[in-house]
Amino acid sequence: MIDIRYPVRAAAMALVACWLLAGCSLGIPADPQGSLERIQGGQIRIGISPHSHLVELHGDQPPTGVEAELLAGFAASLDSSVLWVPGGEEELIGALENGELDVVAGGLTEDTPWVDKSAITRPYAQSAGPDGKKVGRVLAVRMGENALLSRLERYLDDRGQ
């Protein structure tokens, strides 16, 4: 005779676990620090490092270039104002880690050394690197802020860069 108590019990426990998780209203992906929620209708803080045609600075004027324009459009899609924070990569990544910035741009590539200090987007475009080989261009967000990262990647995907 086959004892069906164990499979039935396991199935019942799995159903209870699913029911409990559904009741928790877990938003996935989530931002532990609430970045996306704070930015929507508020302000996005974007660290920018000058890099040829990707980010160009012009004194007190808003930056120009491919990445600056992409991020200005992303901010507009979230009904957000932009605080542009210029600096070097190391300084900007440190500010990103500390929660002082939301996004960093300025010629980062998919093989960036900052992957252990930030979350990087999927490559949104390909361009020639210093050695002439194709490299994927990426942007960086604060580690763990996955809702923001996901929303930014969807925006980049929709732009077909």
C-alpha angles and dihedrals in degrees: 000000000000118000108219097177095098098051090044091048091048092049091049091050091049091052092050091049091051091048091051093048092048089052092054092067092221111190109215122222095034138185111223089198094042095239099153093046091049093047097049106094090355133067133308117208110215122189112209131192116191113252122166110269095350099069122006123178124213109184111263093351121101113269121262133205137088098295095040090052093046091052093045087054091047090052090050090051087058093044088243134144117228129236105196113206114190122204147114121298096253093050093046095047089051090052089048091052091050092051094249092118134038102201136014124206136172116114100315114167132206090258092055116151088225096077092107091053101040143023112249129207124240109270107282095190143005124234139160116278125214090278092049094252121127115263130184116242117224141175126221130229132180113288112262097017092117099159089057091045092049093048091048092049091050089051091050091046091051091052090054093217 
